[in-house]
Amino acid sequence: MAVMKVARDYIVIGSGLAGLTFALKIAEYGSVALITKDAVEESATRYAQGGIASVMAEDDSVDLHVSDTIEAGRGLCQEDVVRCIIREGPARVRELIRLGTQFTRTQGEDSFHLTREGGHSKRRILHADDFTGLEIERTLIEAVHAKPNIEIYPYYMGIDIITRSNIDPAVQPGSSQDEALGLYALNEQTGEVVTFTGKAILLATGGAGKVYLYTSNPDTATGDGIALAYRAGAKIANMEFFQFHPTCLYHPEAKSFLISEAVRGEGGILRLKNGDTFMENYHSLGCLAPRDIVARAIDYEMKKSGDDCVFLDVTHLAGYRTRERFPNIYKTCKEFGFDMTEQLIPVVPAAHYMCGGVMVDLNGQTSIRRLFASGEVCYSGLHGANRLASNSLLEGLVLSHRAAAKATDLRRPSKKLEQLQERLPEWDSGDAVESDESVVVSHNWDEIRRLMWNYVGIVRSNKRLYRARRRVEMLLEEIKEYYWNFKITRDTLELRNIALTAQLIINGALERKESRGLHYNLDYPKPDDTHDVMHTVLQDTVQRLITTPNTRVKNNE
């Protein structure tokens, strides 16, 4: 079977803020293939309610924003990275505004309405009511469609990154000589595998919330970029730090609809079933404490009482202001039977944001040449052990801008690169047949998500982590066998990716012999400040699941 090949100057995987921003900027220097496994509009950016944190007010400063970020990060933030991203943030936000993003303004329309969320000492979060992500996504997609040299490939899913080490036995995977040459991707609608080649690849695939049973993330968040990068040999860091959003709507049909932290920023109060408040017992900021503290407090109170949820109270606020400020949340709560201006909102924590990821420098460069990453998929050093609310969109904007500037260094024609890409082997399905055991995929998917929620959730222990690791290792073997025997589908690839991502989260958690930020272990309940705080870096070229240029050659796995 002839295999389709697509050669472009740059390859972007993911259509959220990070991927679209990079595509727009790099399109000035060459052709771009923008690959997304769903519709181009579908990404985590689309569902971001709260906003984007940036120093825009006269009473705010870069130093204050830096201080808040480092405080939330519990000693693991890299200050030079934090300072750079926060310093450059306002200029990148103004670019969004010039593109047409309509952030909410004050009544006089002369300035932007800034809100506040947990961990922030000032009001600095720009928003578009509570549709911020949707408005940003609309603006960027319109701009991308206006660029004739950006070609969008919807419903294409990345299978594996092809590196130089795949075709040159003298190059070790992940070594300084290794470099990204291309990508195998599945055309979900035809079942065809396409080979993409480019001078640089950007991973902007978002997070991995679907690794957990309960999550605020869209269905696309299956850890794809983490798995792609790890299998290619890139370094992965701090996967144990997974942020659980404290307040998702508790309703059997709500699918963990997020109640923005901005609701608490505007005066919302957390209460127990009996009406008592409790956050003042856990932190001086009360309901505006950092997310890790609020999520753990809710988890503890629910376990202590046996209740299924706690409640968020905004009934003391002016009803018309609540409806104006949070039109989407108000409308959605009404659809599920709650009038938030008159009734308490039932809420529970849910997996929300992956603070670890593919290690990158300030230019989004991974440990593999020609491979970049931006957005939730990466670990830049900004978030540390806990992300400060609304810093994520800021990071994606700044890193994608810097990554595009760095990737232009690779735009010159390279005879050597072209020769290497000409040697890329075609995809070979071997003896794989159509699956008649799809139940295996759904069963394993469900088991991974349940064991991650029960054993690797908000509160952990060594016993739970070891139990989770043993089971995930067994599941990975089952999934690998299924992967070899049957033709690949999106479901198969997503299962393969969440299983590997789950393993990385577990291994990171077992490596950290302390509790810090989002990682809380009952066996090590305190931070270990007796030595320099270290990052958990994962990459083992012997034990990792290596894929091959011809991914159906089992003996090369």
C-alpha positions in Angstrom: 0.0 0.0 0.0 1.4 3.4 -1.0 1.8 5.6 2.0 1.0 9.3 1.8 3.8 11.7 2.6 3.4 15.4 3.5 6.4 17.7 3.5 6.0 21.1 5.1 8.5 23.5 6.7 6.9 23.2 10.2 4.6 20.7 11.9 2.3 21.8 14.7 0.4 19.1 16.7 -2.5 20.7 18.6 -5.0 23.5 17.9 -5.3 25.2 21.3 -3.8 28.6 22.1 -0.2 27.3 22.1 -0.4 25.6 18.8 -2.3 28.3 17.0 0.0 31.0 18.3 3.1 29.2 17.1 1.5 28.4 13.7 0.6 32.1 13.2 4.0 33.3 13.9 6.1 30.6 12.2 3.9 30.9 9.0 5.8 34.1 8.2 8.8 31.9 7.5 7.4 28.9 5.8 4.6 26.4 5.2 2.8 24.9 8.2 0.9 21.6 8.7 -1.4 22.0 11.7 -2.5 18.6 12.9 -5.3 18.1 15.4 -7.0 14.8 16.3 -10.5 16.4 16.5 -12.1 19.5 15.0 -9.7 22.5 15.0 -12.0 24.2 17.5 -11.8 21.4 20.0 -9.1 22.0 22.7 -8.7 22.7 26.4 -8.3 26.4 25.5 -11.9 26.4 24.4 -13.1 25.5 27.9 -10.9 28.0 29.9 -13.4 30.1 31.8 -11.3 32.1 34.2 -8.9 34.1 32.1 -5.3 35.0 31.5 -3.1 36.5 34.2 -1.0 39.5 33.2 0.3 42.7 34.8 -2.1 45.3 33.4 -3.1 47.4 36.4 -1.2 50.4 37.9 -1.2 48.9 41.4 0.3 45.7 40.1 3.9 44.8 39.1 6.0 42.1 37.6 7.6 41.5 41.0 4.3 40.9 42.7 3.1 38.5 40.0 6.5 36.7 40.2 6.2 36.5 44.0 2.7 35.0 43.8 3.8 32.5 41.2 6.8 31.3 43.2 4.7 31.1 46.4 2.2 28.9 44.7 5.0 26.7 43.1 6.3 25.6 46.5 10.0 26.0 45.9 10.2 24.4 42.4 9.6 27.3 40.1 12.7 28.5 38.2 12.8 32.2 38.9 14.4 33.2 35.6 11.7 31.4 33.7 8.9 32.9 35.9 10.3 36.4 35.5 10.8 36.1 31.8 7.3 34.8 31.1 5.6 37.3 33.4 7.7 40.2 32.0 6.9 39.4 28.4 3.3 38.5 29.0 1.6 41.9 28.7 3.1 42.4 25.2 1.8 39.0 24.1 -1.7 39.8 25.5 -1.8 43.1 23.6 -1.0 41.1 20.4 -4.2 39.0 21.1 -6.2 42.2 21.6 -4.9 43.6 18.3 -5.9 40.3 16.6 -9.5 41.0 17.8 -9.9 39.3 21.2 -12.7 41.1 23.1 -11.8 41.0 26.8 -14.4 42.3 29.2 -14.0 46.0 30.0 -15.2 48.1 32.9 -18.4 50.0 32.6 -16.7 53.1 31.2 -15.0 50.9 28.6 -11.7 52.8 29.2 -10.0 49.8 30.8 -10.2 46.1 31.2 -12.1 44.4 34.0 -9.6 42.5 36.0 -10.6 39.7 38.3 -8.8 37.8 41.0 -8.3 34.1 41.7 -6.7 31.9 44.4 -3.1 32.8 45.2 -3.1 36.2 43.5 -2.4 39.3 45.6 -3.9 41.6 43.0 -6.7 41.7 40.4 -4.7 40.9 37.3 -6.8 38.3 35.3 -8.2 39.5 32.0 -11.4 37.6 30.9 -14.2 37.6 28.4 -17.0 37.2 30.9 -16.7 33.4 31.6 -16.1 32.5 28.0 -12.4 33.5 27.9 -11.0 30.5 26.2 -13.7 30.4 23.6 -13.1 34.0 22.7 -9.3 33.5 22.4 -9.8 30.4 20.4 -12.2 32.2 18.0 -9.7 35.0 17.4 -6.8 32.7 16.7 -8.7 30.3 14.5 -9.9 33.2 12.4 -6.3 34.5 12.0 -5.1 31.0 11.1 -7.7 30.6 8.4 -6.5 33.9 6.9 -3.0 32.4 6.4 -2.8 30.6 3.1 0.4 28.7 4.0 -1.2 27.1 7.1 -2.9 23.8 6.1 -5.1 22.3 8.8 -5.4 18.5 9.1 -8.4 17.8 11.4 -9.0 14.3 12.7 -5.4 13.3 12.3 -3.8 11.7 15.4 -0.1 11.5 16.0 1.2 8.0 16.4 5.0 8.5 16.9 7.6 11.1 16.3 10.3 9.8 13.9 13.8 10.7 15.1 17.3 10.3 13.6 18.0 7.5 16.1 15.3 5.5 14.4 17.3 5.3 11.1 20.9 5.8 12.4 22.1 3.0 14.8 25.0 5.2 15.8 22.7 7.8 17.4 21.3 7.0 20.8 17.6 7.9 21.4 17.4 11.2 23.3 21.2 11.9 22.9 22.6 15.3 21.9 23.0 13.9 18.4 19.3 13.0 18.1 16.8 15.1 16.3 13.1 15.0 15.2 12.6 14.3 11.5 8.9 13.8 11.2 5.7 12.2 12.4 3.5 9.3 11.7 -0.2 10.3 12.0 -3.4 8.4 11.6 -6.1 9.8 9.3 -9.0 8.8 11.5 -11.5 9.1 8.7 -9.7 6.8 6.2 -7.6 4.7 8.5 -4.5 5.7 6.4 -1.2 6.5 8.1 0.5 9.6 6.8 4.1 10.5 7.2 4.7 14.2 7.9 8.2 15.7 7.6 9.4 19.2 8.6 12.3 21.3 9.8 10.8 21.6 13.3 7.9 20.0 15.2 5.9 21.7 17.9 4.0 19.6 20.5 1.0 21.6 21.7 -1.3 18.7 22.6 -2.5 19.9 26.0 -2.8 17.8 29.1 -3.9 14.4 30.3 -6.9 14.9 32.5 -8.6 11.8 31.0 -6.0 9.7 32.8 -8.3 10.2 35.8 -11.9 9.1 36.3 -13.2 12.6 37.1 -11.8 15.5 35.2 -12.7 19.0 33.9 -10.8 18.3 30.7 -12.2 17.7 27.3 -12.2 14.2 25.8 -9.1 15.0 23.8 -6.8 15.3 26.9 -5.3 11.9 26.8 -1.6 12.7 27.4 -0.7 12.3 23.7 2.2 14.8 23.6 3.8 13.3 26.8 3.7 9.8 25.3 4.9 11.0 21.9 7.9 12.8 23.4 8.8 10.1 25.9 8.8 7.4 23.3 11.0 9.6 21.1 13.5 9.9 24.0 12.7 13.4 25.3 13.1 14.2 29.0 9.9 14.4 31.0 9.8 16.2 34.4 7.6 16.5 37.5 4.7 14.3 36.4 3.7 13.7 40.0 2.3 17.3 40.2 -1.3 17.0 38.8 -3.6 19.8 39.8 -7.1 19.0 40.9 -9.5 21.9 40.4 -11.4 22.3 43.7 -14.8 23.2 42.3 -16.5 21.2 39.5 -20.2 20.9 39.4 -21.4 17.8 41.1 -24.2 16.3 39.0 -24.4 12.9 37.4 -25.0 14.4 33.9 -22.7 17.5 34.2 -19.5 15.6 33.1 -17.5 17.6 35.7 -18.5 21.1 34.4 -16.0 23.6 35.8 -17.1 26.3 38.2 -14.4 28.9 37.7 -12.1 29.9 40.5 -13.1 33.5 39.6 -16.5 32.8 41.3 -14.6 32.6 44.6 -12.5 35.6 43.5 -15.7 37.6 43.3 -16.7 36.5 46.8 -18.0 32.9 46.6 -17.8 31.0 49.9 -17.2 27.2 50.3 -19.6 25.5 52.8 -20.2 22.1 54.2 -23.6 20.4 53.9 -24.6 21.8 57.3 -23.8 25.3 56.1 -20.5 25.7 58.0 -17.5 27.3 56.4 -14.2 25.5 56.7 -11.4 27.0 54.5 -10.4 29.4 57.3 -9.1 26.3 59.1 -6.7 25.5 56.4 -5.2 28.8 55.1 -5.1 32.5 55.9 -6.6 33.3 52.5 -9.6 31.1 53.2 -11.5 30.3 50.0 -8.8 32.1 47.9 -6.0 29.8 49.1 -4.0 28.1 46.3 -5.7 25.3 44.5 -3.7 22.4 46.0 -4.7 23.5 49.5 -8.4 24.0 48.7 -8.6 20.7 46.8 -7.0 18.8 49.7 -9.3 20.6 52.3 -12.4 19.6 50.3 -11.2 16.0 49.9 -10.5 15.8 53.6 -13.8 17.3 54.7 -15.7 14.9 52.3 -13.9 11.9 53.6 -14.5 13.0 57.2 -18.2 13.6 56.8 -19.0 10.9 54.2 -20.7 13.6 52.1 -20.5 13.3 48.3 -19.7 17.0 47.8 -19.4 20.4 49.4 -21.1 23.6 48.3 -20.2 26.9 46.8 -22.3 29.8 48.0 -22.8 33.1 46.0 -26.4 33.8 47.2 -25.1 36.7 49.3 -23.9 38.5 46.1 -26.2 40.7 44.0 -28.0 38.3 41.6 -27.8 40.5 38.6 -24.1 40.9 38.9 -23.6 37.1 39.2 -25.7 36.6 36.0 -23.7 39.3 34.2 -20.3 38.2 35.4 -20.8 34.5 34.9 -23.4 34.0 32.2 -22.2 30.6 31.0 -21.9 29.2 34.5 -25.3 30.6 35.5 -26.9 29.2 32.4 -25.3 25.8 32.8 -26.2 25.5 36.5 -29.8 26.4 35.6 -29.9 23.6 33.0 -28.9 21.2 35.8 -31.5 22.6 38.2 -29.5 25.1 40.2 -30.1 28.8 40.3 -26.8 30.0 41.7 -28.3 33.3 42.7 -30.7 31.5 45.1 -29.2 28.1 45.8 -25.8 26.6 46.8 -23.9 24.9 44.0 -22.7 21.3 44.8 -19.0 21.0 43.9 -16.3 18.4 44.0 -12.6 18.4 43.0 -11.6 16.9 39.6 -8.3 16.4 37.7 -7.7 19.7 35.9 -4.1 20.6 35.0 -0.9 18.7 34.4 1.9 20.8 35.9 4.7 18.5 34.8 5.4 17.6 31.2 8.0 17.6 28.4 11.1 19.5 29.7 11.7 22.6 27.7 13.9 25.7 28.0 12.8 29.3 27.6 12.5 28.9 23.9 10.3 25.8 24.1 13.2 23.6 23.0 13.0 20.0 24.3 16.0 17.7 24.9 15.7 16.6 21.2 16.8 18.9 18.5 14.0 20.2 16.2 11.3 19.2 18.7 9.6 22.0 20.6 6.8 22.0 23.1 4.5 24.7 24.5 1.4 24.9 26.7 0.2 22.3 29.1 2.2 19.5 27.5 5.5 21.1 28.6 7.3 21.7 31.8 9.1 25.0 31.5 9.8 25.8 35.2 6.9 28.3 35.5 4.5 26.2 37.5 6.8 24.4 39.9 4.9 22.1 42.3 1.6 23.9 41.8 0.3 26.2 39.1 -0.9 29.7 40.0 -4.4 30.2 38.6 -4.7 31.6 35.0 -0.9 31.4 34.4 -1.4 28.6 31.9 -2.7 30.7 28.9 0.1 33.2 29.7 2.7 30.5 29.5 1.4 29.2 26.2 1.4 32.7 24.6 4.9 33.5 25.6 6.5 30.2 25.0 5.0 29.7 21.6 6.2 33.2 20.6 9.7 32.4 21.8 9.6 28.9 20.2 8.6 30.3 16.9 11.5 32.8 17.0 13.9 30.0 17.8 12.5 27.7 15.2 13.2 30.3 12.5 16.9 29.4 13.0 16.1 26.1 11.3 14.4 27.5 8.3 17.4 27.4 6.0 17.5 24.5 3.5 19.6 21.6 4.8 20.8 18.9 2.4 21.6 16.6 5.3 18.1 16.9 6.8 16.5 16.3 3.4 18.7 13.1 2.9 17.7 11.8 6.4 14.0 12.4 5.7 14.3 10.6 2.3 15.4 7.6 4.3 12.3 7.5 6.5 10.7 4.1 6.3 7.1 3.7 5.2 4.6 2.7 7.8 4.0 -1.0 7.7 0.9 -2.6 9.3 2.4 -6.0 9.0 0.0 -8.8 9.9 -2.4 -6.6 11.9 -6.1 -7.2 11.3 -9.3 -5.4 12.1 -10.1 -5.8 15.8 -12.9 -8.0 17.0 -12.1 -7.3 20.7 -12.8 -3.6 21.1 -14.1 -4.4 24.6 -10.5 -4.8 25.6 -9.9 -1.1 24.9 -12.9 0.2 26.8 -12.3 -2.1 29.7 -8.6 -1.2 30.1 -9.4 2.5 29.6 -11.9 2.4 32.5 -9.6 0.4 34.7 -6.7 2.8 34.3 -8.8 5.9 35.1 -10.3 4.3 38.2 -7.0 3.1 39.6 -5.5 6.5 39.0 -8.4 8.2 40.8 -8.3 5.8 43.8 -4.5 5.3 44.2 -2.8 8.3 42.6 -5.3 11.1 43.3 -5.3 14.1 45.7 -3.9 12.1 48.6 -1.4 9.3 48.0 0.5 6.6 49.9 3.4 4.3 49.0 1.1 1.3 49.3 -1.4 2.8 46.9 1.3 3.9 44.5 3.1 0.5 44.3 -0.3 -1.2 43.8 -1.1 1.2 40.9 2.4 0.7 39.3 2.1 -3.1 39.3 -1.4 -2.9 37.7 -0.4 -0.3 35.1 2.7 -2.4 34.1 0.4 -5.4 33.5 -2.0 -3.3 31.5 0.8 -1.8 29.4 1.7 -5.4 28.4 -1.9 -6.2 27.5 -2.1 -2.9 25.5 1.2 -3.6 23.7 0.0 -7.0 22.6 -3.3 -5.5 21.3 -1.4 -2.7 19.5 0.7 -5.2 17.6 -2.1 -7.6 16.6 -4.8 -5.2 15.4 -5.0 -2.2 13.1 -4.7 1.0 15.0 -7.6 3.3 15.7 -7.9 6.6 17.7 -9.2 4.6 20.6 -6.2 2.3 20.6 -3.7 5.1 20.4 -5.4 7.1 23.2 -5.4 4.0 25.4 -1.7 3.4 24.7 -1.0 7.1 25.6 -3.0 7.3 28.8 -1.4 4.1 30.0 2.1 5.4 29.5 1.2 8.8 30.9 -0.3 7.1 34.0 2.9 5.1 34.4 5.0 8.3 34.3 2.8 10.0 36.9 3.1 7.0 39.2 6.9 6.7 38.8 7.3 10.4 39.4 5.2 10.1 42.6 7.3 7.2 43.8 10.5 9.1 43.2 9.5 12.1 45.3 10.1 11.2 49.0 8.2 14.2 50.4 4.9 16.1 50.2 5.1 19.3 48.2 2.5 21.3 46.4 0.2 19.1 44.4 1.9 15.9 45.5 0.8 14.8 49.0 2.0 11.4 50.3 0.8 10.2 53.7 4.1 8.4 54.2 6.1 11.6 53.7 3.6 14.3 54.9 6.1 17.2 55.0 8.3 18.9 52.5 12.0 17.8 52.6 13.9 21.0 53.0 17.2 19.4 54.2 18.7 19.5 50.7 18.2 21.4 47.4 14.7 20.8 46.0 15.1 18.6 42.9 12.9 18.0 39.8 11.8 14.5 39.0 13.2 13.8 35.5 12.1 10.7 33.8 13.7 9.0 30.8 15.1 5.5 30.7 16.1 4.3 27.2 16.2 0.7 28.5 12.9 0.4 30.2 10.8 2.9 28.3 8.4 1.7 25.5 10.5 2.4 22.4 8.7 2.5 19.1 10.4 2.1 15.9 10.5 3.8 12.5 8.7 0.8 11.1 6.5 0.5 14.2 5.3 -3.0 13.2 8.8 -4.5 13.6 8.5 -6.1 17.0 12.1 -7.0 17.5 13.0 -3.3 17.3 10.6 -2.3 20.0 
